[in-house]
Protein backbone atom coordinates (compact mmCIF):
# COMPACT_ATOMS: atom_id res chain seq x y z
CA UNK A 1 0.00 0.00 0.00
CA UNK A 2 2.85 2.35 0.83
CA UNK A 3 4.31 1.81 -2.63
CA UNK A 4 0.99 2.70 -4.20
CA UNK A 5 0.82 5.97 -2.25
CA UNK A 6 4.42 6.78 -3.22
CA UNK A 7 3.70 6.24 -6.93
CA UNK A 8 0.63 8.47 -6.71
CA UNK A 9 2.66 11.19 -5.01
CA UNK A 10 5.36 10.89 -7.66
CA UNK A 11 2.79 11.18 -10.44
CA UNK A 12 1.33 14.25 -8.80
CA UNK A 13 4.74 15.88 -8.58
CA UNK A 14 5.30 15.11 -12.24
CA UNK A 15 1.90 16.59 -13.08
CA UNK A 16 2.72 19.77 -11.17
CA UNK A 17 5.99 20.14 -13.07
CA UNK A 18 4.30 19.46 -16.42
CA UNK A 19 1.45 21.90 -15.89
CA UNK A 20 3.68 24.53 -14.29
CA UNK A 21 6.09 24.36 -17.23
CA UNK A 22 3.22 24.45 -19.73
CA UNK A 23 1.70 27.53 -18.10
CA UNK A 24 5.07 29.29 -17.91
CA UNK A 25 5.76 28.60 -21.57
CA UNK A 26 2.32 29.68 -22.81
CA UNK A 27 2.84 33.00 -21.02
CA UNK A 28 5.55 33.81 -23.57
CA UNK A 29 3.25 33.39 -26.59
CA UNK A 30 2.87 37.15 -26.98
CA UNK A 31 6.65 37.63 -27.21
CA UNK A 32 6.89 35.01 -29.96
CA UNK A 33 4.07 36.71 -31.87
CA UNK A 34 5.64 40.17 -31.56
CA UNK A 35 9.13 39.00 -32.45
CA UNK A 36 7.86 37.22 -35.58
CA UNK A 37 6.97 40.64 -36.98
CA UNK A 38 3.76 39.22 -38.44
CA UNK A 39 0.17 40.40 -38.10
CA UNK A 40 -2.35 38.35 -36.14
CA UNK A 41 -3.69 36.38 -39.13
CA UNK A 42 -0.26 35.40 -40.49
CA UNK A 43 1.01 34.53 -37.00
CA UNK A 44 -2.00 32.34 -36.20
CA UNK A 45 -1.92 30.66 -39.62
CA UNK A 46 1.66 29.47 -39.12
CA UNK A 47 0.93 28.60 -35.52
CA UNK A 48 -1.73 26.26 -36.90
CA UNK A 49 0.57 24.85 -39.61
CA UNK A 50 3.43 23.97 -37.29
CA UNK A 51 1.11 22.99 -34.45
CA UNK A 52 -0.93 20.63 -36.61
CA UNK A 53 2.25 18.94 -37.86
CA UNK A 54 3.60 18.39 -34.34
CA UNK A 55 0.30 17.12 -32.95
CA UNK A 56 -0.27 14.86 -35.97
CA UNK A 57 3.19 13.35 -35.51
CA UNK A 58 2.56 12.86 -31.78
CA UNK A 59 -0.84 11.24 -32.34
CA UNK A 60 0.54 9.03 -35.12
CA UNK A 61 3.40 7.86 -32.89
CA UNK A 62 0.85 6.91 -30.22
CA UNK A 63 -1.38 5.13 -32.73
CA UNK A 64 -4.30 7.46 -32.05
CA UNK A 65 -5.17 8.63 -35.56
CA UNK A 66 -7.72 5.84 -35.89
CA UNK A 67 -9.75 7.74 -33.29
CA UNK A 68 -10.78 10.21 -35.98
CA UNK A 69 -13.53 7.87 -37.17
CA UNK A 70 -16.29 9.82 -35.48
CA UNK A 71 -20.02 10.54 -35.89
CA UNK A 72 -21.01 13.65 -37.84
CA UNK A 73 -22.33 15.38 -34.71
CA UNK A 74 -18.96 14.91 -33.00
CA UNK A 75 -17.15 16.29 -36.03
CA UNK A 76 -19.48 19.29 -35.97
CA UNK A 77 -18.63 20.02 -32.34
CA UNK A 78 -14.89 19.67 -32.96
CA UNK A 79 -14.94 21.91 -36.05
CA UNK A 80 -17.04 24.53 -34.27
CA UNK A 81 -14.56 24.53 -31.42
CA UNK A 82 -11.72 24.80 -33.94
CA UNK A 83 -13.19 27.87 -35.61
CA UNK A 84 -13.72 29.48 -32.21
CA UNK A 85 -10.22 28.80 -30.90
CA UNK A 86 -8.52 29.99 -34.08
CA UNK A 87 -10.49 33.24 -34.15
CA UNK A 88 -9.78 33.55 -30.41
CA UNK A 89 -6.03 33.44 -31.16
CA UNK A 90 -6.44 36.08 -33.87
CA UNK A 91 -8.41 38.39 -31.57
CA UNK A 92 -5.95 37.92 -28.70
CA UNK A 93 -2.92 38.66 -30.88
CA UNK A 94 -4.72 41.75 -32.23
CA UNK A 95 -5.36 42.84 -28.63
CA UNK A 96 -1.64 42.56 -27.89
CA UNK A 97 -0.84 44.76 -30.89
CA UNK A 98 -3.14 47.52 -29.59
CA UNK A 99 -2.10 47.35 -25.93
CA UNK A 100 0.55 45.12 -24.37
CA UNK A 101 1.03 41.44 -23.62
CA UNK A 102 0.45 41.93 -19.90
CA UNK A 103 -2.68 44.04 -20.27
CA UNK A 104 -4.30 41.76 -22.88
CA UNK A 105 -3.57 38.74 -20.67
CA UNK A 106 -5.16 40.38 -17.62
CA UNK A 107 -8.37 41.10 -19.53
CA UNK A 108 -8.32 37.61 -21.04
CA UNK A 109 -8.52 36.04 -17.60
CA UNK A 110 -12.19 36.87 -17.18
CA UNK A 111 -12.85 34.03 -19.64
CA UNK A 112 -13.75 31.29 -17.09
CA UNK A 113 -16.62 33.41 -15.81
CA UNK A 114 -18.37 33.31 -19.21
CA UNK A 115 -18.46 29.52 -18.89
CA UNK A 116 -20.01 29.80 -15.42
CA UNK A 117 -22.63 32.26 -16.70
CA UNK A 118 -23.40 30.08 -19.73
CA UNK A 119 -24.05 26.99 -17.58
CA UNK A 120 -27.60 27.90 -16.54
CA UNK A 121 -28.54 28.91 -20.09
CA UNK A 122 -27.10 25.96 -22.01
CA UNK A 123 -27.03 23.13 -19.49
CA UNK A 124 -29.65 24.10 -16.93
CA UNK A 125 -26.98 24.32 -14.25
CA UNK A 126 -27.78 26.28 -11.11
CA UNK A 127 -25.55 29.24 -10.32
CA UNK A 128 -25.43 30.31 -6.69
CA UNK A 129 -25.52 33.86 -5.38
CA UNK A 130 -22.05 33.22 -3.99
CA UNK A 131 -20.70 32.62 -7.49
CA UNK A 132 -22.53 35.64 -8.85
CA UNK A 133 -20.91 37.72 -6.13
CA UNK A 134 -17.44 36.51 -7.05
CA UNK A 135 -18.17 37.10 -10.75
CA UNK A 136 -19.17 40.67 -9.92
CA UNK A 137 -15.82 41.11 -8.14
CA UNK A 138 -13.99 39.73 -11.19
CA UNK A 139 -15.68 42.18 -13.53
CA UNK A 140 -14.99 45.01 -11.07
CA UNK A 141 -11.34 43.98 -11.40
CA UNK A 142 -11.68 44.11 -15.17
CA UNK A 143 -13.12 47.64 -15.03
CA UNK A 144 -10.30 48.67 -12.71
CA UNK A 145 -7.62 47.17 -14.98
CA UNK A 146 -9.02 48.86 -18.10
CA UNK A 147 -9.30 52.18 -16.31
CA UNK A 148 -12.96 52.89 -17.10
CA UNK A 149 -14.24 55.67 -14.89
CA UNK A 150 -10.76 56.63 -13.69
CA UNK A 151 -9.67 58.67 -16.70
CA UNK A 152 -7.03 56.07 -17.59
CA UNK A 153 -8.71 54.31 -20.50
CA UNK A 154 -6.94 55.51 -23.67
CA UNK A 155 -8.60 54.62 -27.00
CA UNK A 156 -5.90 52.02 -27.75
CA UNK A 157 -6.39 50.37 -24.40
CA UNK A 158 -10.15 50.25 -24.84
CA UNK A 159 -9.80 48.71 -28.31
CA UNK A 160 -7.29 46.17 -27.01
CA UNK A 161 -9.54 45.34 -24.08
CA UNK A 162 -12.49 44.90 -26.43
CA UNK A 163 -10.51 42.53 -28.65
CA UNK A 164 -9.36 40.55 -25.61
CA UNK A 165 -12.97 40.23 -24.42
CA UNK A 166 -14.01 39.05 -27.89
CA UNK A 167 -11.22 36.47 -27.62
CA UNK A 168 -12.60 35.26 -24.27
CA UNK A 169 -16.08 34.83 -25.74
CA UNK A 170 -14.69 32.86 -28.68
CA UNK A 171 -12.66 30.64 -26.37
CA UNK A 172 -15.79 30.04 -24.32
CA UNK A 173 -17.34 28.58 -27.49
CA UNK A 174 -14.40 26.16 -27.68
CA UNK A 175 -14.73 25.20 -24.01
CA UNK A 176 -18.46 24.55 -24.26
CA UNK A 177 -18.20 22.53 -27.48
CA UNK A 178 -15.33 20.48 -26.06
CA UNK A 179 -17.33 19.92 -22.87
CA UNK A 180 -20.01 18.27 -25.00
CA UNK A 181 -17.52 15.82 -26.59
CA UNK A 182 -17.35 12.25 -25.38
CA UNK A 183 -14.67 9.66 -26.06
CA UNK A 184 -12.32 11.85 -28.14
CA UNK A 185 -8.69 12.24 -27.14
CA UNK A 186 -7.92 15.91 -26.45
CA UNK A 187 -4.72 15.67 -28.50
CA UNK A 188 -6.77 14.68 -31.56
CA UNK A 189 -9.19 17.52 -30.89
CA UNK A 190 -6.30 20.00 -30.69
CA UNK A 191 -4.82 18.62 -33.92
CA UNK A 192 -8.12 19.06 -35.78
CA UNK A 193 -8.51 22.56 -34.33
CA UNK A 194 -5.11 23.51 -35.72
CA UNK A 195 -5.92 21.95 -39.09
CA UNK A 196 -9.19 23.90 -39.12
CA UNK A 197 -7.19 27.09 -38.68
CA UNK A 198 -5.08 26.30 -41.74
CA UNK A 199 -8.17 26.01 -43.94
CA UNK A 200 -9.95 28.96 -42.31
CA UNK A 201 -7.09 31.46 -42.53
CA UNK A 202 -5.29 30.41 -45.73
CA UNK A 203 -7.30 32.79 -47.97
CA UNK A 204 -6.39 35.76 -45.75
CA UNK A 205 -2.64 35.20 -45.36
CA UNK A 206 -0.58 38.16 -46.57
CA UNK A 207 2.15 36.64 -48.76
CA UNK A 208 3.83 40.02 -49.22
CA UNK A 209 4.31 40.36 -45.45
CA UNK A 210 6.05 36.99 -44.98
CA UNK A 211 9.57 37.18 -43.49
CA UNK A 212 12.51 37.29 -45.88
CA UNK A 213 15.02 36.30 -43.18
CA UNK A 214 15.16 33.03 -41.20
CA UNK A 215 14.97 34.67 -37.75
CA UNK A 216 11.24 35.52 -37.80
CA UNK A 217 10.46 32.06 -39.16
CA UNK A 218 11.98 30.61 -36.00
CA UNK A 219 9.54 32.62 -33.88
CA UNK A 220 6.61 31.51 -36.10
CA UNK A 221 7.70 27.89 -35.85
CA UNK A 222 7.92 28.30 -32.07
CA UNK A 223 4.28 29.42 -31.93
CA UNK A 224 3.24 26.09 -33.39
CA UNK A 225 5.89 23.68 -32.13
CA UNK A 226 6.22 25.07 -28.61
CA UNK A 227 3.01 26.94 -27.76
CA UNK A 228 0.64 24.57 -29.55
CA UNK A 229 2.38 21.19 -29.78
CA UNK A 230 4.54 21.01 -26.65
CA UNK A 231 2.19 22.99 -24.39
CA UNK A 232 -0.90 20.95 -25.28
CA UNK A 233 0.97 17.67 -24.74
CA UNK A 234 2.26 18.85 -21.33
CA UNK A 235 -1.12 20.12 -20.14
CA UNK A 236 -3.13 17.10 -21.27
CA UNK A 237 -0.59 14.82 -19.61
CA UNK A 238 -0.81 16.80 -16.36
CA UNK A 239 -4.56 17.27 -15.92
CA UNK A 240 -5.45 13.64 -15.03
CA UNK A 241 -2.76 13.60 -12.33
CA UNK A 242 -3.87 16.71 -10.46
CA UNK A 243 -6.86 17.71 -8.32
CA UNK A 244 -8.87 20.78 -9.29
CA UNK A 245 -7.44 23.06 -6.55
CA UNK A 246 -3.88 22.45 -7.75
CA UNK A 247 -4.85 23.08 -11.37
CA UNK A 248 -6.60 26.31 -10.35
CA UNK A 249 -3.53 27.61 -8.53
CA UNK A 250 -1.06 26.60 -11.25
CA UNK A 251 -3.21 28.31 -13.89
CA UNK A 252 -2.01 31.66 -12.58
CA UNK A 253 1.55 30.90 -13.63
CA UNK A 254 0.32 31.84 -17.13
CA UNK A 255 -0.52 35.51 -16.45
CA UNK A 256 2.51 35.83 -14.15
CA UNK A 257 4.74 34.53 -16.95
CA UNK A 258 3.11 36.89 -19.47
CA UNK A 259 3.56 39.90 -17.18
CA UNK A 260 7.21 39.04 -16.44
CA UNK A 261 8.06 38.36 -20.10
CA UNK A 262 6.41 41.62 -21.20
CA UNK A 263 8.47 43.52 -18.63
CA UNK A 264 11.71 41.65 -19.34
CA UNK A 265 11.56 41.96 -23.14
CA UNK A 266 9.66 45.20 -23.74
CA UNK A 267 9.95 47.06 -20.44
CA UNK A 268 6.17 47.25 -19.95
CA UNK A 269 5.25 47.55 -16.29
CA UNK A 270 1.82 47.13 -14.77
CA UNK A 271 0.28 50.21 -13.22
CA UNK A 272 -1.20 50.07 -9.75
CA UNK A 273 -4.77 49.90 -11.10
CA UNK A 274 -3.91 47.07 -13.51
CA UNK A 275 -2.18 45.09 -10.77
CA UNK A 276 -5.14 45.58 -8.44
CA UNK A 277 -7.55 44.55 -11.19
CA UNK A 278 -5.53 41.41 -11.90
CA UNK A 279 -5.57 40.63 -8.18
CA UNK A 280 -9.36 40.82 -8.02
CA UNK A 281 -9.76 38.65 -11.13
CA UNK A 282 -7.32 36.07 -9.75
CA UNK A 283 -9.03 36.03 -6.34
CA UNK A 284 -12.48 35.59 -7.87
CA UNK A 285 -11.29 32.86 -10.23
CA UNK A 286 -9.75 30.85 -7.41
CA UNK A 287 -12.83 31.40 -5.25
CA UNK A 288 -15.24 30.13 -7.90
CA UNK A 289 -13.04 27.13 -8.73
CA UNK A 290 -12.42 26.16 -5.12
CA UNK A 291 -15.90 26.98 -3.81
CA UNK A 292 -14.90 29.71 -1.39
CA UNK A 293 -17.76 31.56 0.27
CA UNK A 294 -18.09 35.32 -0.16
CA UNK A 295 -20.31 35.53 2.91
CA UNK A 296 -21.15 32.93 5.58
CA UNK A 297 -24.01 30.54 5.04
CA UNK A 298 -27.26 31.43 6.77
CA UNK A 299 -27.94 29.35 9.81
CA UNK A 300 -31.16 27.39 9.71
CA UNK A 301 -32.89 27.72 13.14
CA UNK A 302 -33.55 24.45 14.88
CA UNK A 303 -37.15 23.30 14.91
CA UNK A 304 -39.10 24.03 18.09
CA UNK A 305 -38.89 21.16 20.55
CA UNK A 306 -36.00 19.51 18.67
CA UNK A 307 -33.26 17.95 20.75
PyMOL commands that set and color helices and strands:
alter all, ss='L'
color gray80, all
select helices_A, chain A and resi 2-26+29-36+40-62+65-68+72-98+101-108+111-122+129-146+155-179+186-204+207-209+214-239+244-250+252-266+272-290
alter helices_A, ss='H'
color red, helices_A
deselect
rebuild
show_as cartoon
